Amino acid sequence: MFSSLIGLSRKEKEIIKVKMSFINFCKFHGFGNDYIVFEAKDLDEISSIEDFARKVCHRNYGIGGDGIAVLEKLENETADHLCRILNPDGSEAGFSGNGTRCAVAYLYYKNLFAGESLKLKTRSGIKNYQFLERQENAFWFCAELGKPKFDLPDTLLFNAILEGKDKIQGTSSFSLLLPGAGIVIGFFFVDVGNPVACIFVEDFNSLDWRDIGREIEQSEEVFPERTNVVFIKVIDKENIEIRIWERGAGETSSSGTCSIAAAVASALTEKTERKVSVRAEGGTTEAIWREDDEMLITGRADLSFCGEWFEKI
């Protein structure tokens, strides 16, 4: 909770027997996809980081956010900082394009890093960030995210379907029966640091994509660790539009991982070129899937505000 001891007498302060901790934070957003950034050293006394994430991300009782990013400076390693991303439901993400961009923006805003390039260690590997420009409290970066993977989750269902098939070629032919929605829907599966089910649509209003996204995310017999879901509308060879249902967060206005996954799926099916502008409700991310398979996204992170979170320890 937000709180203050201003106005309390010495006697009143002595009556308070709980141990208190004031934790500094800054909230950033990438095209409306908002993350609360903390430093790991300030969270030493937090007994459960999962409960803490659920609490501070709550839109009514907390700071409000699509997740938290926890930064830790590394010494004598191949990366400059470690970044953990936790979702509003307390689960830990393998990676977040916007979340890590917000974290890197925090480092520049706080003058904790000043170089032109930065290496960030995440659960899904080391990501490279190139600082492009700063406009007041908006920070632009190009991020190199690694290569996509097309290995499907190791489940009995997928193993049966994939028997004797090439996995990459097979991605274009998968369909799921969704009992809740009462439809069979085709998708492409791409792992870009986070798992993403990509679904092409002609019109976002022609289906209840939120309910479909929720049902696919929660189909744990198909995706044991759940999955992000992105709905893709191809505009032309260089432009696509998306709607996003994120694992552990639900509907979001933007997503770096879903943007690059949509770009990879569109290029893989020859619907677009390898360089596309990905329009989400919050803004446009520039995505490139290079010929060497490396994925790049360019976008911005804006500072919303900074403050202190009062935590009873």
Secondary structure, 3 states (H helix, E strand, C coil): CCCCCCCCCHHHHHHCCCCEEEEEEEEEEECCEEEEEEEHHHHCCCCCHHHHHHHHHCCCCCCCCCCEEEEEECCCCCCCEEEEEECCCCCEECCCHHHHHHHHHHHHHCCCCCCCEEEEEECCEEEEEEEEEEECCEEEEEEEEECCECCCCCCHHHHHHHCCCCHHHHHHHEEEEECCCCEEEEEEEEECCCEEEEEECCCHHHCCHHHHHHHHHCCCCCCCCCCEEEEEEEEECCEEEEEEEECCCEEECCCHHHHHHHHHHHHHCCCCCCEEEEECCCCEEEEEECCCCCEEEEEEEEEEEEEEEEEEC
